[in-house]
Amino acid sequence: MGGIAGLFHLDGSPVDMRSIQRMLKPLFSRGPHGNKTWLGDTVGLGCTRLERGGGRYSGDLLVDGSGLVIAADARLDNRADLCSAFAMPDDGLLLDEAILLAAYKKWGETCASKLLGDFVFVIWNPGQRTLFCARDHFGSKPFYYLATKNAFFVASSPRAILDAMEEPAPVNEARIADFLVNPLEGINKTCTFYQGIYRLPPASQMTAGPGQCSVQQYWYPQPAGLDNLKSDEAYVEAFTSLYSDAV
C-alpha cells in the first residue's frame, strides 16, 4: 500500500510544489516510509512509499529518459512475462514503475489490459501533454479524481484532493443516502461523498488533457465457456485448473 497524487493545470498556469505537498500529507498513513515529488511546468506528481522489503516499495515515482513520468502504487503479478516481452532483467530490484512505463511505451493506452496485479498509476506524457491513468481489474487500489475547467486532480484519497482545492467541495447527499440504505451501497462505483470528486471504476482507464477527460473500461469478465463438458469429473478438473491459475 502506497499513495499517489497529481495535479495538472489545464489552463497552462504553473503548478506550485506546495499544492503537491498538501496532497501528499493525508497519504502518509498509506506510505510512511518516505515520499517523492516531481514538478513540471503545468503538472506535478507525487507518491508516498510503503516498504515491502528487499529494497522495494509500494508507491514510487520514476522519470524516464524519454520524458515520461509515472507515479504508481502497484504490485504486478506477471512481472516475469512482461520483463520477457521487454527484454528487461527481472532481478528483483527492477521497479514495477519501470515495467509499467515499458508497457506504456510498447502498447500505449492499451497497456492496462496487459497487466495482472493490484495497481493504480498516472503517466505524464509531455509530447501529448496528457495524463494517462489506470486502475486494476477489481479496484483493489483506490483512485479518485476531480476535473474542473482549469485543473485536473488525481489521488489515492479524496482528502488529498480536498486539501489542494481552493474552495471546499459540497457534500454529495445522494452518496450519503446510498451509504445509509444498505441495498444501495456499492451499486454506484463512481460517486463519492463529495460533489465533483469521483472514483475511477475498476478495470478502467482515463486520459486527461486540455479539452478532454475520457474514461474507458479496458476489461470485462468473460464466461469461461465450460457448459459443454461431458462429465462431472471434467468439470471438477476444469474448476481445479482455473482455481489454481487464479491463486
Secondary structure, 3 states (H helix, E strand, C coil): CCEEEEEEECCCCCCCHHHHHHHHHHHCCCCECCEEEEECCCEEEEEEEEEEECCEEECEEEECCCCCEEEEEEEECCHHHHHHHHCCCCCCCCCHHHHHHHHHHHHHHHHHHHCCEEEEEEEEECCCCEEEEEECCCCCCCCEEEECCCEEEEECCHHHHHHHCCCCCCECHHHHHHHHCHHHCCCCCCCCCECCEEECCCCEEEEEECCEEEEEECCCCCCCCCCCCCCHHHHHHHHHHHHHHHC
